[in-house]
């Protein structure tokens, strides 16, 4: 098994990977944040390059420290998946 296989995605690209309507749902959520599961999309690690200004719940195996800070500052949450 390849234990170092960790496909990454930057914070500014997660809405493009998640598909249409996720950003609008996050912006007009009225207290409900959409869930983006990056492992299902083929990404294991979320990096902190870019900006985010809407609350989302992101599920991934790994988060960089900067990505976690930016998501929590926007009102979202980071959930670890084994």
Phi, psi and omega per residue, in radians:
X1 nan 2.517 3.103
X2 -1.639 1.806 -3.076
X3 -1.408 -0.220 -3.125
X4 -1.700 0.099 3.129
X5 -1.286 1.845 -3.093
X6 -2.429 1.454 3.067
X7 -1.127 2.376 -3.033
X8 -2.016 2.793 3.046
X9 -2.534 2.532 3.118
X10 -1.525 2.787 -3.076
X11 -1.066 -0.589 -3.095
X12 -1.338 -0.144 -3.109
X13 -1.858 -0.029 -3.029
X14 -1.199 -0.537 3.124
X15 -1.287 -0.541 3.053
X16 -1.179 -0.690 -3.136
X17 -1.275 -0.568 -3.066
X18 -1.275 -0.433 3.122
X19 1.911 3.077 -3.087
X20 -1.278 2.557 3.051
X21 1.572 -0.231 -3.099
X22 -1.285 -0.718 3.132
X23 -1.148 -0.736 3.123
X24 -1.140 -0.660 3.101
X25 -1.148 -0.614 3.116
X26 -1.258 -0.662 -3.101
X27 -1.268 -0.669 -3.097
X28 -1.854 0.483 -3.004
X29 -1.233 -0.389 -3.128
X30 0.939 0.855 3.087
X31 1.700 -0.165 3.127
X32 -1.922 2.119 3.141
X33 -1.689 2.337 3.095
X34 -1.235 2.689 3.134
X35 -1.768 2.231 3.079
X36 -2.001 1.984 3.117
X37 -1.682 1.810 -3.061
X38 -1.268 -0.475 -3.135
X39 -1.161 -0.687 3.080
X40 -1.144 -0.482 3.129
X41 -1.502 -0.100 3.083
X42 1.729 0.210 3.138
X43 -2.053 2.412 -3.111
X44 -1.823 -0.521 -3.039
X45 -2.197 2.384 3.090
X46 -1.846 2.165 3.126
X47 -1.775 2.831 -2.967
X48 -1.661 0.316 -3.139
X49 -1.357 2.197 3.128
X50 1.962 -3.141 -3.111
X51 -2.094 2.691 3.045
X52 -2.463 2.362 -3.083
X53 -2.262 0.175 3.100
X54 -2.175 2.564 -3.130
X55 -1.315 2.252 3.053
X56 -2.423 2.739 3.023
X57 -1.870 2.087 -3.064
X58 -1.965 2.273 3.076
X59 -1.919 2.214 3.121
X60 -2.736 2.954 3.103
X61 -1.408 -0.613 -3.093
X62 -2.402 2.538 3.044
X63 -2.271 2.423 2.970
X64 -1.330 2.787 -3.098
X65 -1.091 -0.709 -3.113
X66 -1.189 -0.675 3.108
X67 -1.114 -0.732 3.135
X68 -1.123 -0.702 3.124
X69 -1.124 -0.739 -3.099
X70 -1.202 -0.688 3.129
X71 -1.153 -0.750 -3.137
X72 -1.216 -0.560 3.099
X73 -1.190 -0.520 3.113
X74 -1.431 -0.105 3.113
X75 1.727 0.169 -3.133
X76 -1.677 -2.894 -3.125
X77 -2.506 2.668 3.093
X78 -1.999 2.169 3.123
X79 -2.043 2.257 3.125
X80 -1.488 2.425 3.092
X81 -2.050 2.330 3.128
X82 -1.326 nan nan
